[in-house]
Amino acid sequence: MPSKILSRRDIAFLLYEWLDVESLTRRERFADHSRETFDAAMLTCEQIATDLFEPHNKKSDANEPHFDGERVTMIPEVGKALAAFCDAGLMAAGRDYDLGGSQLPAVVEKAGFAWFKAANVGTSSYPFLTIGNSNLLLAHGSPDQIERFVKPMMTGRFFGTMCLSETQAGSSLSDIRTRAVVQADGGYRLFGNKMWISAGEHELSENIVHLVLAKIPEADGSLPVGVKGISLFIVPKFLVEDDGSLGERNDVVLAGLNHKMGYRGTTNCLLNFGEGKYRPGGAAGAVGYLVGEPGKGLAQMFHMMNEARIGVGLGAVALGYTGYLHSLDYARNRPQGRPPVGKDPAQAQVPIVAHADVKRMLLAQKSYVEGGLALNLFCAKLVDDEHTADDEAVRREAKLLLDILTPIAKSWPSQWCLEANNLAIQVHGGYGYTRDYNVEQFYRDNRLNPIHEGTHGIQGLDLLGRKVVMQGGAALQALAERVRTTIARCKSVREASSQRLAGQLETQWDRLEQVTAIVHGAGDTNRTLANASVYLEAFGHIVIAWMWLEQALVAGRSMGGGSDHDFYQGKLAACRYFFAFELPKVGPMLDLLASLDDTTLTMQDAWF
């Protein structure tokens, strides 16, 4: 029976038929690998996700972590699943051999991790954050910090977090108040509070390595203004001795758990730093270790945040994808009603998948989730190109493309794969919003992703305010060249429908470039950015249309009469659906943007 977690066939199509991941083995870093090793890694992920993550997904949702004032307890299945994940070497799958890793390409590693996100997003959050934490420290930490904290995270002895937000600051990080006070020995003690810290407290690992943004006070005791005064610190739950053993409990304490509508298996915490409950070295204050230079913390944290943003997008895709597969299975097995023409109550009812409107909802889901998965794996391969391509120009282009696509890779799936979950509930009818079926949980879990790692509004400001104009528009130009190359390839296919699709995408891309110039020519930054979220959505739809045109080119070329015929026909149908039903939505959005409408900008509080 095909899995209802993810589609192994679709992942293979994207990795091998479209992205040509096998070609990465010609690069020195991946020379020991082959398709066989990639497939083995993927199969390991699928099996552990299927056998140990998915079975407790509903149980951990119904029995979320509990804090009794002293310790957090959770169902034992979470720890067993994570132990299997770590024992399989998956925490270090993409890391260097000399660090105990497997040196898998990022695109293979992310495709494998998607199985865990789809199977159990709550339990998968613990390794997701730990991997991101360790990657940041590998890039910015000292050799001692890597030895002391990163290597234990790679084996699963320690888990990690990221601690940015505070109750009074939210996403406005320039307003954080956590203080890192310099001590007589040159070290630091942290005092303050952090809110919304996923995986911030548990007993799933020996230690928890918190990466904490804080400000070092000026000589007069005041905190520096703005983001330039933010530094990054390692604050472990337990201090770590020189021999790697655990030392004293650090002065970081769980104040309480937040109870979210989804991701219920992940502890989400309010943490107090330096409240004095624990006194390492005989003094209050959480011992922290500065990462890199003072004042560079936000730039360093963006290393983890950008990785997390693409990861959030991948998680949104995974939840949308599993919801789609569940609703597809339901539609194939749920008899109800008869065709509109020739209704005969004496005839047997047909499966609801036979009804045109149900097929519409399934096609919409398919177009969202398979388009979103293509985008996220494309971005993952860009990570490989940026770090391992032999040609410097290829590495430079990959970085530009990643810069401009990251806000889309995070936000588009968070909006439209959530809509896929919404449609999955609708396909189930009345059963869809009962807890007897899985799709209502998928929706609740996925509803968090539009907020995780920056809202649509923040991503829109990043895309329109920074990414499309950075380096004189270099990133936008790099993306334009890629899109236009695909359009040209599609136009060269002597088939009317291919030429029509290419023309549609070309028209919308041309219009996007024109509107971008109009908006940035407004002469007023507030007006330019007033409708940045609309720009993000329009841009995202055009990018996904490009992803679908890329897939359609491969599917059309591979079409034959074999066992995969239906698979490729499905790809072409989903592409046609997206161009017919979704891409036209972009037109009114671009018209609105071109008008420089100021309705939202001029609206006054009192008028509400």
C-alpha positions in Angstrom: 0.0 0.0 0.0 1.4 3.4 -0.9 2.5 5.6 2.1 0.1 8.3 3.2 3.1 10.2 4.8 4.8 11.2 1.5 5.2 10.0 -2.0 8.5 8.1 -2.6 7.9 8.3 -6.3 7.5 12.0 -6.4 10.6 12.5 -4.3 12.6 10.3 -6.7 11.2 12.3 -9.7 12.3 15.6 -8.1 15.7 14.4 -7.0 16.8 12.3 -10.0 14.7 13.2 -13.0 14.5 16.9 -12.5 17.3 18.1 -10.2 19.8 15.5 -11.3 21.1 14.9 -7.8 23.3 12.1 -9.0 25.5 14.6 -10.8 26.6 15.9 -7.3 28.6 12.8 -6.9 31.1 14.2 -9.4 32.0 16.8 -6.8 34.8 16.1 -4.4 32.7 16.4 -1.2 30.2 13.8 -2.4 32.5 11.5 -4.4 31.9 8.6 -2.0 28.2 8.7 -2.7 26.0 7.3 -5.4 22.3 7.0 -6.1 22.4 3.8 -4.0 23.7 5.6 -0.9 21.2 8.4 -1.4 18.3 5.9 -1.7 19.5 4.0 1.3 19.5 7.2 3.4 16.0 8.0 2.1 14.7 4.6 2.9 16.1 4.8 6.4 14.3 8.1 6.9 11.1 6.6 5.5 11.2 3.5 7.7 12.0 5.3 11.0 9.4 8.0 10.3 6.8 5.3 9.5 7.6 2.9 12.3 8.5 5.3 15.2 7.4 8.9 14.4 3.9 8.5 12.8 2.4 6.0 15.2 2.5 8.5 18.2 1.6 11.6 16.2 -2.0 11.7 17.4 -1.0 10.5 20.9 1.5 13.3 21.5 -1.1 15.8 20.2 -3.7 14.5 22.7 -1.1 14.2 25.5 1.0 17.3 25.2 4.0 17.9 27.5 3.1 18.8 31.1 5.0 21.0 33.5 4.5 20.4 37.2 6.6 23.3 38.3 9.8 21.2 38.6 10.1 19.1 35.4 8.5 18.5 32.1 7.0 15.1 31.3 5.9 13.7 27.9 4.9 10.4 26.4 7.8 7.9 26.2 7.4 7.3 22.5 8.9 10.7 21.7 12.2 9.8 23.3 12.3 6.4 21.7 11.7 7.9 18.2 14.4 10.5 18.7 16.9 7.8 20.0 16.4 5.9 16.8 16.8 9.0 14.7 20.1 9.8 16.5 21.3 6.1 16.4 20.9 6.1 12.7 23.3 9.0 12.4 20.7 11.4 11.0 21.6 14.3 13.3 24.9 14.5 11.4 23.8 13.3 8.0 25.0 16.3 6.2 28.1 17.1 8.3 31.8 16.4 7.5 33.3 12.9 8.0 35.8 14.2 10.5 32.9 15.4 12.6 31.2 12.0 12.5 28.8 13.0 9.7 27.9 11.3 6.4 28.5 14.3 4.0 25.1 13.8 2.3 24.1 16.6 0.0 21.8 19.1 1.6 19.1 18.3 -1.0 19.1 14.6 0.0 19.3 15.4 3.7 16.2 17.7 3.4 14.3 15.3 1.3 14.9 12.7 4.0 13.9 15.0 6.8 10.6 15.8 5.1 9.5 12.3 6.0 9.8 13.2 9.7 8.1 16.5 9.3 5.2 14.8 7.6 5.0 11.9 10.0 5.2 13.9 13.3 6.0 17.5 13.1 6.0 17.9 16.9 8.7 15.2 17.6 10.7 16.2 14.5 11.1 19.8 15.9 13.8 18.6 18.4 16.3 17.4 15.8 15.3 20.2 13.4 16.3 22.9 15.9 19.4 20.9 17.0 20.7 20.6 13.5 20.2 24.3 12.8 21.9 25.2 16.1 24.9 23.0 15.3 25.2 24.4 11.8 25.3 27.9 13.1 28.1 27.1 15.6 30.1 25.2 12.9 30.0 28.5 10.9 30.6 31.0 13.7 31.8 29.1 16.8 35.3 28.6 18.1 37.1 25.2 17.9 36.5 24.8 21.7 32.8 25.6 21.3 32.5 23.1 18.4 34.2 20.4 20.5 32.3 21.2 23.7 28.8 21.7 22.3 28.5 20.8 18.6 29.9 17.3 18.6 27.6 16.2 21.4 24.7 17.6 19.5 25.7 15.6 16.4 25.4 12.4 18.3 22.1 13.4 20.1 23.7 13.6 23.5 22.8 17.3 23.5 19.8 19.0 21.8 19.7 22.7 20.8 17.4 25.7 20.6 17.3 29.3 19.3 16.2 32.0 21.7 15.4 35.3 20.0 12.0 36.7 21.0 10.9 38.3 24.2 7.4 39.1 25.4 7.7 42.9 24.9 9.7 42.7 21.6 8.2 39.9 19.5 9.7 40.1 16.1 11.2 43.5 16.8 14.5 42.2 17.9 16.0 45.7 18.3 13.9 45.9 21.4 15.2 42.9 23.3 16.2 43.5 26.9 18.1 40.4 27.9 21.5 41.6 29.3 24.9 39.9 29.0 27.0 41.3 31.8 30.7 41.0 31.6 32.3 39.3 34.6 35.7 39.9 36.2 37.1 36.8 34.4 36.0 38.2 31.0 33.0 35.8 30.8 29.4 36.7 30.7 26.3 36.2 32.8 22.9 36.6 31.2 19.8 38.1 32.8 16.4 38.3 31.1 13.5 36.3 29.6 12.9 34.6 26.3 9.4 33.7 25.0 8.2 31.1 22.4 11.2 28.9 22.8 10.5 25.6 21.0 12.2 22.6 22.6 13.4 24.9 25.4 13.0 22.4 28.2 12.7 18.6 28.3 14.6 15.5 29.4 15.1 14.0 26.0 18.8 14.6 26.0 21.6 15.1 28.6 21.8 18.8 27.9 20.1 21.6 26.0 22.3 24.1 24.2 20.5 27.5 24.0 21.6 30.1 21.5 20.6 33.4 23.0 20.5 36.9 21.6 21.4 39.5 24.3 22.8 43.0 24.6 26.0 43.8 26.4 25.4 46.9 28.5 27.4 50.1 27.9 29.8 51.5 30.5 26.9 53.5 32.1 24.7 50.3 32.3 22.4 51.3 29.5 21.6 48.8 26.7 22.8 49.7 23.2 20.0 50.9 20.9 19.0 49.0 17.8 20.1 45.6 16.4 23.8 46.5 16.1 24.3 46.0 19.8 22.9 42.4 19.8 25.4 39.6 20.5 25.0 35.8 20.4 25.7 33.6 23.4 25.8 29.8 24.1 23.9 29.2 27.3 23.8 25.5 28.2 21.3 24.0 30.6 24.2 22.3 32.3 27.8 23.6 32.2 30.2 21.4 30.3 33.5 20.4 31.8 36.8 20.3 29.8 36.5 16.5 29.5 32.9 16.8 28.1 31.1 15.7 31.2 28.3 17.7 32.7 29.0 20.2 35.4 26.7 22.5 37.4 23.1 23.3 36.5 23.1 26.7 34.8 20.8 29.5 35.9 18.3 29.0 33.1 14.8 28.0 34.3 11.5 27.1 32.7 8.9 29.6 33.8 6.0 27.9 32.0 4.8 26.2 28.9 2.8 27.8 26.1 -0.1 25.7 24.8 -0.5 26.1 21.0 -3.2 24.9 18.7 -0.6 22.7 16.9 2.9 21.3 17.3 1.6 20.1 20.7 4.3 17.5 21.0 7.0 20.2 21.1 7.6 22.0 24.4 7.2 25.7 23.8 8.6 27.7 26.7 9.0 30.9 28.6 12.6 30.8 29.9 14.1 32.9 32.6 17.8 33.5 32.5 19.5 34.6 35.7 16.6 34.5 38.1 18.9 33.0 40.8 17.2 29.6 41.3 20.5 28.0 40.3 23.8 29.6 41.2 26.6 28.2 39.1 30.0 29.1 40.6 28.1 30.4 43.6 26.5 33.4 41.8 23.2 34.2 40.1 23.2 34.7 36.4 23.2 32.3 33.5 26.7 31.6 32.3 27.0 32.4 28.6 29.8 32.0 26.1 30.1 34.7 23.4 29.9 33.4 19.8 32.3 35.4 17.6 32.5 39.1 18.1 30.3 41.3 20.2 27.5 43.1 18.2 27.5 40.4 15.5 24.7 38.3 17.0 21.9 39.1 14.7 23.9 38.4 11.6 25.1 35.1 13.1 21.6 34.1 14.1 20.4 34.7 10.6 22.5 31.8 9.6 20.2 29.6 11.6 17.1 31.7 10.9 17.5 31.4 7.1 18.0 27.7 7.4 15.0 27.5 9.7 12.9 29.6 7.2 13.5 27.1 4.4 12.9 24.3 6.9 9.6 25.8 8.0 8.5 26.0 4.4 9.5 22.3 4.0 7.5 21.4 7.1 4.5 23.3 5.7 4.8 21.3 2.5 5.2 18.0 4.3 2.0 18.6 6.4 0.1 19.7 3.3 1.4 16.7 1.4 0.4 14.1 4.0 -3.0 15.8 4.3 -3.4 15.5 0.5 -2.5 11.8 0.5 -4.9 11.2 3.3 -7.8 13.0 1.5 -6.9 11.2 -1.8 -7.1 7.8 0.0 -10.4 8.8 1.6 -11.9 10.0 -1.7 -11.0 6.8 -3.4 -12.6 4.7 -0.7 -15.7 6.8 0.2 -18.8 5.9 -1.9 -21.3 8.8 -2.0 -23.7 10.0 -4.7 -23.9 9.4 -8.4 -22.9 11.2 -11.6 -25.0 14.3 -12.4 -26.2 12.8 -15.6 -28.2 9.6 -15.5 -28.7 9.4 -11.8 -30.3 6.1 -10.9 -30.9 5.4 -7.2 -30.8 1.7 -8.0 -27.2 2.0 -9.1 -24.4 1.8 -6.6 -22.9 5.0 -5.3 -19.6 6.1 -6.8 -16.4 6.9 -4.9 -16.3 10.7 -4.3 -13.1 10.9 -6.3 -15.3 10.5 -9.4 -17.0 13.9 -8.7 -15.6 16.9 -10.6 -15.6 19.2 -7.6 -13.7 16.6 -5.4 -11.2 16.2 -8.2 -10.8 20.0 -8.3 -10.0 20.0 -4.6 -7.5 17.2 -5.0 -5.9 18.8 -8.0 -5.5 22.1 -6.0 -3.8 20.2 -3.2 -1.6 18.3 -5.6 -0.5 21.5 -7.3 0.2 23.2 -4.0 2.2 20.5 -2.3 4.1 19.1 -5.3 4.9 22.7 -6.4 6.0 23.6 -2.9 8.1 20.5 -2.5 9.8 21.3 -5.8 10.7 24.8 -4.6 12.1 23.7 -1.3 14.2 20.9 -2.8 15.4 23.4 -5.5 16.5 25.7 -2.6 18.2 22.8 -0.9 20.2 22.0 -4.0 21.2 25.7 -4.2 22.7 25.3 -0.8 24.9 22.4 -2.3 25.7 24.6 -5.3 26.7 27.5 -3.1 29.1 25.5 -1.0 30.4 22.8 -3.3 30.2 23.9 -7.0 33.6 24.0 -8.7 32.7 27.2 -10.6 32.8 30.4 -8.6 30.1 31.9 -10.8 27.8 29.0 -10.0 28.4 29.5 -6.3 27.7 33.2 -6.6 24.5 32.7 -8.5 23.3 30.1 -6.1 23.7 32.5 -3.2 21.8 35.2 -5.0 19.0 32.8 -5.8 18.8 31.6 -2.2 18.7 35.1 -1.0 15.7 36.0 -3.1 13.9 32.7 -2.8 14.2 32.2 0.9 11.2 34.4 1.9 9.1 32.7 -0.8 10.2 29.2 0.2 9.2 30.0 3.8 5.9 31.8 3.2 4.3 30.4 0.1 4.0 26.8 1.4 3.0 28.2 4.8 0.0 29.9 3.1 -0.9 27.5 0.3 0.0 24.1 1.8 -2.2 25.2 4.7 -4.9 25.8 2.2 -4.2 22.2 1.0 -4.9 21.0 4.6 -8.1 23.1 4.5 -9.2 21.3 1.3 -8.3 18.0 2.8 -10.8 18.6 5.6 -13.4 19.6 3.0 -12.8 16.4 1.0 -13.5 14.4 4.2 -16.8 16.3 4.7 -18.2 16.1 8.2 -15.6 13.6 9.2 -12.8 16.0 8.4 -13.1 18.1 11.4 -13.5 15.2 13.9 -10.5 13.9 15.8 -11.2 10.4 14.5 -9.4 11.5 11.3 -5.9 12.9 11.0 -6.6 15.9 8.7 -7.9 18.2 11.4 -4.6 17.9 13.3 -2.5 18.5 10.1 -4.4 21.8 9.7 -3.8 22.8 13.3 -0.1 21.9 13.1 0.3 23.7 9.8 -1.5 26.9 11.0 1.6 27.7 13.0 3.9 27.9 10.0 2.7 31.2 8.7 4.0 32.7 12.0 7.1 30.5 12.6 10.4 32.3 11.7 8.7 35.5 10.6 5.2 36.3 9.4 4.1 36.9 5.9 4.4 40.6 6.6 8.0 40.2 7.6 8.9 38.0 4.7 7.1 40.4 2.3 9.1 43.4 3.7 12.3 41.3 3.3 11.5 40.4 -0.3 10.3 43.7 -1.6 12.3 46.0 0.7 15.7 44.2 0.4 16.0 41.1 -1.7 14.7 42.4 -5.1 16.9 45.5 -5.0 20.0 44.2 -3.3 23.2 44.6 -5.2 21.5 46.7 -7.8 18.8 44.0 -8.4 21.4 41.2 -9.0 19.3 38.5 -7.3 16.1 39.5 -9.2 18.2 39.4 -12.4 19.6 36.0 -11.6 16.2 34.6 -11.0 14.8 36.3 -14.2 17.5 34.6 -16.3 16.6 31.2 -14.8 12.8 31.7 -15.4 13.4 33.0 -19.0 15.6 30.0 -19.8 12.8 27.7 -18.7 10.3 29.7 -20.8 12.6 29.4 -23.9 13.0 25.7 -23.4 9.2 25.3 -23.2 8.6 27.4 -26.3 11.0 25.2 -28.2 8.7 22.2 -27.6 6.5 21.9 -30.7 3.3 21.4 -28.8 0.6 24.0 -28.5 -0.1 23.6 -24.8 3.5 24.0 -23.9 3.8 27.2 -25.9 0.7 28.5 -24.3 1.9 27.8 -20.8 5.3 29.4 -21.6 3.5 32.5 -22.9 1.4 32.7 -19.7 4.4 32.6 -17.5 6.3 35.1 -19.6 3.5 37.6 -19.5 3.3 37.4 -15.7 7.0 37.6 -15.2 7.3 40.6 -17.4 4.5 42.3 -15.5 6.2 41.4 -12.2 9.4 43.2 -13.3 7.4 46.2 -14.4 5.5 46.4 -11.2 8.7 46.0 -9.1 10.1 49.1 -10.9 6.8 51.1 -10.4 6.6 50.3 -6.7 10.2 51.1 -6.0 9.8 54.3 -8.0 7.1 55.6 -5.7 9.5 57.9 -4.0 8.1 57.0 -0.6 9.3 54.0 1.3 6.2 53.7 3.3 4.1 53.6 0.2 6.5 51.2 -1.6 6.2 48.7 1.3 2.6 49.2 2.2 1.4 46.2 0.2 4.5 44.0 0.5 2.5 40.9 1.5 0.5 41.2 -1.7 3.8 41.4 -3.6 5.1 38.3 -1.8 2.0 36.3 -2.7 2.1 37.3 -6.3 5.8 36.7 -6.6 5.4 33.3 -4.9 2.6 32.2 -7.3 4.8 33.1 -10.3 7.7 31.2 -8.8 5.6 28.1 -8.3 4.3 28.3 -11.8 7.9 28.3 -12.9 8.4 25.2 -10.7 5.5 23.5 -12.5 6.7 24.4 -15.9 10.1 22.8 -15.0 8.3 19.6 -13.9 6.1 19.5 -16.9 9.1 19.7 -19.2 10.6 16.6 -17.5 7.2 14.8 -17.4 6.5 15.5 -21.1 9.9 14.3 -22.1 9.5 11.1 -20.0 6.0 10.3 -21.1 5.6 6.7 -22.3 3.3 3.8 -22.1 5.0 2.2 -19.1 4.0 1.8 -15.5 4.8 5.5 -14.9 2.5 6.8 -17.5 -0.2 7.8 -15.0 2.4 9.5 -12.8 3.6 11.7 -15.6 0.0 12.4 -16.7 -0.7 13.5 -13.1 2.2 15.9 -13.3 1.0 17.5 -16.5 -2.6 17.7 -15.2 -1.4 19.5 -12.0 0.6 21.9 -14.1 -2.4 22.7 -16.3 -4.5 23.2 -13.2 -2.1 25.6 -11.6 -1.8 27.7 -14.8 -5.6 27.6 -15.4 -6.8 28.2 -11.8 -4.0 29.7 -9.8 -1.6 31.8 -12.0 -4.5 34.1 -13.2 -4.9 35.2 -9.6 -1.6 37.1 -9.9 -3.1 39.7 -12.4 -5.3 41.6 -10.0 -2.6 41.5 -7.3 -0.1 43.1 -9.7 -2.7 45.7 -10.8 -3.2 46.6 -7.1 0.5 47.0 -6.6 1.0 49.1 -9.7 -1.7 51.5 -8.6 0.3 52.2 -5.4 -2.9 51.9 -3.5 -2.5 53.5 0.0 -5.7 52.2 1.6 -3.8 50.2 4.3 -1.3 53.0 4.8 -3.8 55.8 5.4 -6.2 53.8 7.5 -6.5 55.3 11.0 -6.9 53.4 14.2 -10.0 55.4 15.2 -11.7 54.3 11.9 -11.8 50.7 13.0 
